[in-house]
């Protein structure tokens, strides 16, 4: 076969164009390969030794539109070529400028959402060479501010390090993100703001009283559109300015910038509303109607000055996949949500107790915030390894335990138990700021570490008790306070971990009963330690107040019983339904027995001393070995639900009367009360139906989560 | 072999991967449904090495679902991995994916796997 290949195979012309060395010539191998292919049977492969999954996954099929980003649009282009061929004109008119601003905003939102800088913000040719736009003050100042804001956000995200590539791309690959003097971009923005404001006044004829000598050059050519365009440009400039201030203030350590951030967020939201309103005006001027889903600008026109392919060679080793940017509507919604989430963060007090902080974090996560607000929250709470960037964890623990002043600070700080607990607590705060999947993963590991702390308690504790707190009387009391607190945190992590499983859809319906049952156990253990803390706190002034308090938080803490009631009622309900053959989900799959599933679910908890590990045997005792008639089980389940309803009523009254609760917490508690009321009432109805029915599988009950994310609601069907 | 999937359901045929002729069907189905693009090399890697873990679901002559897997030693365990799982929209909610997964896992278990893993995307909406 090789004899067929000679230099003569290649047409003479082509030989001239291909470089060849002394000992080498180019040969057209196509006929050779075709021949070889014919020799292979269908399904036979040639497999290189070093070609495995990694190589397969990195390979691209050229010209496949999904894989080959170059297929989108035409031609390869460098920045210089693009500029030379007029793709980034500096003297653009006002409508075009607005389009650039809008498309850039869409790019920014797309970057936040996980696409690379190269294909989003830096697909803007103006940003790639900002200096050449300096003659267009509006364009220049706007772009410069965008760059400065992106740089600040990137720094914040890189500092907290709680994201994966898919969340937000921090690598800039040498793109010009940092630049000297960007901190001064605001003065340039302010200057153009003033100019446009004057033009707006001019367009409204308010300048009539001015001397005619002062000629006001309009923003653009059409006098009928002047006011509209002035407003459109102005609200965009002002939004950009406000957003810059928001980000700059959120970046300030120890929450020093929260107050100011709040003010600027309000401004930014207002301006964003104006931007939204301007969409109607801008798209009216446009003849061609672009579909809502595709357009990335208010006008619907494609913006000039962008080319997603211009950075192809600058990006990661593998060529980038083609991406689709967020649409104009999605962009606006993204920024509105972002600002509202940041606003919520600015409303948090920086003097919260640990318990209050954990609850606040759990509540905040219910808003499903994106990475950017979560990153700022984490920055606020854990910068420099201190709580709120300000409090050393040992101080925090000193305060949490309400230790008397007589305990020597220095000795306390150098105690191993104290520093270890402090570390673990701060880490817990960090984890609670991340997304749910990340939380679930890290909490599992964290739980093991807290378990180790409890187990090592003896050795670490001896030193704490005898050296650090040696000067105190009632050492046993302090021992139970501190160990109790550690046990309480461990239980809290256990319950939170189990509840996250519902939100991540990790459990099959057949597992709900065992999960609720174990969750109830963990929660009761947590309550036990909470109550010990309430009773045994020796110097707590609050204790006296608490007994007579209608304070919501107190009621809430003591009334965590409501969670116990609902867990009890649900686990009893499902166990009874299973025994009655009305709950159709099989607890055995063809691959695992119920026992194996139990072991898999609770393996982690078996290795932690508190809450006390429960075995499958315990579970079976609960579900099937009790000699309680089914009807009685239904009765008890209903009783728990009804007690819950009473509790919710009481809590609602407290909530209404409370003056100390923050608006954010009030909203969360109210929402939860309503959700639980719904769960209770619906389940009570189903219980009545199954109780009235004949025993056996004449009805089928299934569970869903229409209201509360982890307390299920039953529905029943006739079979 | 015909499998009936509950009352009032159209019969779905489950077929184990037999050969090269089926590869284009699998590739086009997965390309269509999943956002992650795979090169032909990736398909070949999984399907050539573990054909017994690849199944297709047919409704009459149309392939409506497919699964692609691998298995191997991972640290101290012999573990299966589900790489791609697809059922076209109109046929979802009928237990087809469950059946495809069950068949693959059965073969994994018979080959000695102690656990099976997969990755799933979290969608914010």
Interface residues (C-beta under 8 A of the other chain):
Chain A: X42 X43 X45 X51 X52 X53 X55 X56 X57 X59 X60 X61 X64 X66 X67 X321 X368 X370 X435 X436 X437 X590 X591
Chain B: X19 X20 X21 X31 X37 X38 X39 X40 X41 X42 X44 X45 X48 X102 X105 X106 X109 X122 X124
